[in-house]
Amino acid sequence: MLVKLVKKNIYTGYKKWLYGITANAFLAGWFVQKFYGWEVFMMLGYLTISSQAAMIYFIEKTSTNETLTASLPTTRYFIVLSRYITSMIIAIIGFIIWYSAALFWSPILNLNVVENIVTIKVGIMASIFMIVSQSIFLPASFKLGKIGMGLSLAAGLIISIIIIANGFAPYRSDFNPSLTINDFPLLFTLLIFILILLPLSYYLSQIWYERNDL
């Protein structure tokens, strides 16, 4: 049943979120890389992928899908778990598309963005962004109305941007895309933060959804 729920989530508006990520990566990505730089290109990617991952839950809130899902021979535990897994899958697909766009445009535009984007550090930044934004949004998707969901998504995105901007400062001219010994204290702190945030987010989602009267 868990696999079926994940498939249902992915296929809910999959054309919209898949096309949305691809269009932004290859069309808007050209403009951003050419005129602004790789760090803005990646920030656009974070925003696009996070918003598209959240879109499927807005669709459920505006239709009868959520009530129908809860009436299936499953438990709310699996419904919650399936949404966390779905967000992870969309993030992976999204970042593959985004990195592919960077590989595509870099030689055409004669840029060196690949040297900065396809690195472990940027991958860590991307993971932190998605985990923080979705950890704040997902509990709200089980608890709040559409306005609350929108506000929580915006809050998650803003907090993620602040963490990355202040922690890694990718916009600075002396930014080093490779991991250095100086990065490990920050990474350790963020790891502890995520190890607390993610289980707390999942716990709140379970509690709030169990109490939610559909």
N, C-alpha and C positions, 0 to 999 in steps of 0.2 A: 504493500500500500504506500509506503514511503516513496518508492520509485515512481509510482503513478502520480502522487501528489507533486513531486518535483517536475515531472514531465508536464503536468497540467500548468504549473506555474510558469515554466519556460515558454510553453506554447501560448500563454495568455498575452496576446499582443506582441508576439515575438518579432513579427515583421516590423513593427514600429520601433522597438528598442534596438533591433539589429541594424535596421536601416539608419536609425538616428545616430548610432555610434559610428557606423561606417562613413556616413556622409560628413559628419564632423571631422573624422580622422583624415579623410582624403581631400575634402573641399575646404572646410575652414582651416584644416591643418596646413594646407599650402600657404594661405594668407598669413597665418600666425607665425609659421616658421620663417617665412620670407621677410616679414617686417618687424617681428618682435623678438623671436628667439626660442630656443628649445624649452626654457623653463616655463614660458607662457603656454607653449604647445602642450606640455605635460599637465599644467594646471587646468587647461581646457579639457584635457582627457579625464582628469579626476572628476571634474564637475559633470561632464557628459555621462560618464559611466555610472556615477553615483545616482544621478537623476533618472537615468534609464532603468537602473536596477530597482529604483523605487516606484517607477511608473506602474508596474503590474499590480501593486497593492492599491494604488489609486483607482485602477480599473475595477478591482474587486469591490472597493467601497462604493463605487457609483453604479454598481449593477447588483444582481441577485447572486452572483457567483459565490460570495463568501458564505451566505446562508446555505446554498446548495452543497458547498464543500464540507461545511460542518455537519450536514445531514448524511454524508456518506458513511459507510461502515469503517470508520477510522476513529482515532482519538485526537483531541486537540493538541496533545503532546506531539504527534506526528505532523500536524498541520504547521505548528510553530517551527519544528525542526526542518521541515521541507522548505520553509521560506528562508531560513538561514543558509541552507545548502544551495538554494536557487540563487541567492545574492552572490555567493562565492563563485558559482559557475558563470554567471553573467560577468562578474569582475574578471575572471580568467579569460573569457572570450573577448571582452572589451579591451583588455590590455594587449592581447595578441594582435587584435586589429590595429590598435594604436601604435604599437611598435612596428608593425608591418608598414603603416603609413610613413613612419619616420625613415625606415629603410628604403621606401619607394621614393620619397621626395628629396632625401639628402643628396644623392648624386645629381639629380636633375637640377636642383637649386644651387648646387655646388656649395653645400653647407657641411659642417662637421657635427651635426646634431646627434648622429648615431653614436659618436664617441661619448657623448654625455648621457644619452637616453638609455641605451642598452647596457646598463651597468647594474651591479648588485645594489648600490646605494639608491638609485632611482627606483628599483624594484621594491626596496624596503619602504621608501617614501610612498609609493603607490599603495602598498599593502596597508600601511598605517592610515592613509587617507580613507580607504574603503572601510576598514574595520571601525574606525571612529565614527564616520558618517552613518554607516548602516547600524552600528550598535546603538546610536541615539534614535535613528528613524524607526527601526523595526519594532521596538516596544510600543512606540506611539501608533504604529499601524494596527496594533491589536487593541489599543485602548481608546484612542481619540478619533474624532471626526476628521473630515478632509482638511479643514483649516489647521487643526492641531498637527496633522501629518505633515502639511506643508511647512509649518513653522519649525517642526522638529527636524525636518530634512535640511532646511536653511541653517538651523543652529549647528547641526552636525557638519555641514560643509564649511561653515565659518570657523568652527573650532579646529577642524582638520587643517584648513589653510593657515591658521595662526600657528599651529604646532609645527608644520613643515617650514613656514617662512622664518619663524624664530629659531627653530632647532637646526635646520640644515642651511638656510639662507641661500637657496639655489640661484637667486638673482644677483648675487655678488660676483664681481669679476674674478675673485680669487677662489671661487667655489671649486672644490676638487671632487669630480664624479666618482673617484675610486675611494674605497674604504680605507681609512687611516686609523692609527692607534688613538687619535684624538676623538674619533667618532664613537668609540665603544662605551664611554660613560653615558652618553646620550642614548645610544641604542639600548643599553641595559635598563635605563630609567623608563624608556618608552615600552620596553618588553614587559616590565612589571606593571605599568599602567594598563597595557592591553590585556594582560593575564587577569587583571581585576575587572576591567571594563566589559570584556566579552562575556564571561560567565554571569556577571550582574545583569547585563542586557538580556541574556537568554532567560535568566530566572524571572526578571520582571515581565518578559513577554509571556512566559508560561502562566504566571500568577494572574496577570491582567486578562489574558484571553480566557482562562478558565472562569473568571468572574464576569466576563462579558456576556450579556444576554443578546443573542443574535435573533 
